[in-house]
Protein backbone atom coordinates (compact mmCIF):
# COMPACT_ATOMS: atom_id res chain seq x y z
CA UNK A 1 0.00 0.00 0.00
CA UNK A 2 1.21 3.50 -0.78
CA UNK A 3 1.17 6.15 1.90
CA UNK A 4 -2.09 5.82 3.87
CA UNK A 5 -4.58 8.70 3.73
CA UNK A 6 -4.27 11.09 6.66
CA UNK A 7 -6.86 10.25 9.33
CA UNK A 8 -8.06 13.86 9.41
CA UNK A 9 -10.23 13.03 6.35
CA UNK A 10 -12.02 10.14 8.09
CA UNK A 11 -15.08 10.11 10.31
CA UNK A 12 -17.74 12.72 10.98
CA UNK A 13 -16.01 16.06 10.55
CA UNK A 14 -17.70 19.30 11.59
CA UNK A 15 -15.93 21.29 8.85
CA UNK A 16 -17.26 18.98 6.11
CA UNK A 17 -13.85 17.98 4.75
CA UNK A 18 -14.40 14.23 4.97
CA UNK A 19 -14.38 12.21 1.75
CA UNK A 20 -17.94 11.40 0.64
CA UNK A 21 -18.46 7.95 -0.89
CA UNK A 22 -21.17 5.98 -2.67
CA UNK A 23 -21.42 2.65 -0.86
CA UNK A 24 -23.54 -0.41 -0.25
CA UNK A 25 -22.87 -2.00 3.11
CA UNK A 26 -23.86 -5.66 2.99
CA UNK A 27 -27.35 -6.13 1.63
CA UNK A 28 -28.55 -2.74 2.88
CA UNK A 29 -29.78 -0.02 0.53
CA UNK A 30 -27.06 1.80 -1.42
CA UNK A 31 -26.10 5.20 -0.02
CA UNK A 32 -24.66 8.20 -1.86
CA UNK A 33 -23.66 9.98 1.33
CA UNK A 34 -21.44 7.57 3.19
CA UNK A 35 -18.08 8.41 4.69
CA UNK A 36 -14.79 6.63 5.37
CA UNK A 37 -14.16 5.47 8.94
CA UNK A 38 -10.71 3.88 8.39
CA UNK A 39 -8.39 2.65 5.64
CA UNK A 40 -7.50 -1.05 5.20
CA UNK A 41 -5.52 -0.82 1.93
CA UNK A 42 -5.26 1.55 -1.03
CA UNK A 43 -8.61 0.26 -2.35
CA UNK A 44 -10.41 -1.08 0.78
CA UNK A 45 -11.95 1.10 3.45
CA UNK A 46 -14.22 0.74 6.46
CA UNK A 47 -17.22 2.94 5.62
CA UNK A 48 -20.42 4.11 7.30
CA UNK A 49 -23.33 4.41 4.86
CA UNK A 50 -25.04 7.29 6.70
CA UNK A 51 -23.82 10.89 6.36
CA UNK A 52 -24.56 11.53 10.04
CA UNK A 53 -23.95 7.97 11.24
CA UNK A 54 -22.11 7.45 14.50
CA UNK A 55 -21.25 3.76 14.06
CA UNK A 56 -17.54 3.08 13.50
CA UNK A 57 -17.33 -0.67 14.07
CA UNK A 58 -18.55 -3.39 11.69
CA UNK A 59 -21.29 -5.48 13.28
CA UNK A 60 -22.29 -2.97 15.98
CA UNK A 61 -25.99 -2.36 16.47
CA UNK A 62 -27.83 0.35 18.35
CA UNK A 63 -25.87 3.18 16.74
CA UNK A 64 -26.52 5.10 13.55
CA UNK A 65 -25.43 3.81 10.17
CA UNK A 66 -24.26 0.48 8.81
CA UNK A 67 -20.50 -0.20 8.74
CA UNK A 68 -18.42 -2.67 6.72
CA UNK A 69 -15.18 -3.04 4.79
CA UNK A 70 -15.90 -1.98 1.19
CA UNK A 71 -13.80 -2.19 -1.98
CA UNK A 72 -13.44 0.58 -4.58
CA UNK A 73 -15.08 -0.41 -7.88
CA UNK A 74 -15.70 1.26 -11.25
CA UNK A 75 -19.49 1.35 -11.03
CA UNK A 76 -21.96 4.19 -11.23
CA UNK A 77 -24.23 5.14 -8.34
CA UNK A 78 -27.19 2.79 -8.22
CA UNK A 79 -25.27 -0.24 -9.54
CA UNK A 80 -23.09 -1.15 -6.57
CA UNK A 81 -23.08 -4.67 -5.12
CA UNK A 82 -22.66 -5.82 -1.53
CA UNK A 83 -19.67 -4.22 0.23
CA UNK A 84 -18.70 -2.11 -2.78
CA UNK A 85 -18.03 1.61 -2.88
CA UNK A 86 -17.06 4.28 -5.37
CA UNK A 87 -15.42 7.67 -4.96
CA UNK A 88 -15.97 10.27 -7.67
CA UNK A 89 -13.36 12.95 -8.21
CA UNK A 90 -13.86 16.17 -10.18
CA UNK A 91 -10.93 17.05 -12.43
CA UNK A 92 -9.90 20.69 -11.91
CA UNK A 93 -10.14 22.96 -14.94
CA UNK A 94 -12.35 20.64 -17.02
CA UNK A 95 -15.75 22.13 -16.31
CA UNK A 96 -16.77 19.40 -13.90
CA UNK A 97 -15.58 16.20 -15.63
CA UNK A 98 -15.57 13.35 -13.13
CA UNK A 99 -13.67 10.07 -12.82
CA UNK A 100 -14.01 7.19 -10.37
CA UNK A 101 -11.05 6.53 -8.10
CA UNK A 102 -9.33 3.11 -8.20
CA UNK A 103 -6.71 3.66 -5.48
CA UNK A 104 -6.45 6.42 -2.86
CA UNK A 105 -3.17 7.42 -1.21
CA UNK A 106 -2.29 10.23 1.19
CA UNK A 107 -1.57 12.89 -1.41
CA UNK A 108 -2.44 11.23 -4.70
CA UNK A 109 -4.83 8.78 -6.32
CA UNK A 110 -5.35 6.74 -9.50
CA UNK A 111 -8.45 6.41 -11.62
CA UNK A 112 -9.48 3.21 -13.41
CA UNK A 113 -7.49 4.29 -16.51
CA UNK A 114 -4.35 4.51 -14.29
CA UNK A 115 -4.15 8.31 -14.59
CA UNK A 116 -2.55 9.86 -11.51
CA UNK A 117 -3.84 12.92 -9.67
CA UNK A 118 -3.20 14.91 -6.55
CA UNK A 119 -6.38 15.54 -4.59
CA UNK A 120 -7.94 17.90 -2.10
CA UNK A 121 -11.34 17.95 -0.44
CA UNK A 122 -13.45 21.08 -0.88
CA UNK A 123 -16.73 21.66 0.92
CA UNK A 124 -19.39 24.07 -0.34
CA UNK A 125 -21.67 23.52 2.70
CA UNK A 126 -23.93 21.14 0.75
CA UNK A 127 -21.43 18.42 -0.14
CA UNK A 128 -17.76 17.48 -0.04
CA UNK A 129 -16.05 17.39 -3.43
CA UNK A 130 -12.79 15.57 -4.20
CA UNK A 131 -10.96 17.94 -6.58
CA UNK A 132 -8.27 16.27 -8.70
CA UNK A 133 -5.23 17.78 -10.42
CA UNK A 134 -3.45 15.63 -13.01
CA UNK A 135 0.24 14.83 -12.45
C-alpha positions, 0 to 999 in steps of 0.5 A: 500500500502506498502512503495511507490517507491522513486520518483527518479526512475520516469520520464525521467532521464538523468542517465537512472535509471528509471524503464522501463515498457511494457505498452499499454496506452488505445487503442494505440499501445503497447510499450516496452519502457515506463516509470513510471510517478507516483505511485497510488498503489503497482500495479497501476502506471501512465505511459508514453508509449514513452521512450523520452515522455514529457507528464506526465498528462493523457489526455494531448495532444500536448506533446510527449507520451500517458499517463494513469493509468496502472495496473501490469499484468502477461502477456508477451510483445505483449499480453497486453490489454488496460491500462495494463503494465508489469515490468520484473525483472532479478534475480541476479545470475541465468544467466538472468532468468526473472520474471514479477513483481506483486507489487512494493514497495520502496525497495522490490517487489513481483512476481506473485508466491509471491516470494519476492525480493529486487531490484535495477535499473542498466543501461548499456547505452542501457536499464534499467534493474531491478535486483532482489535479493531473500529475 
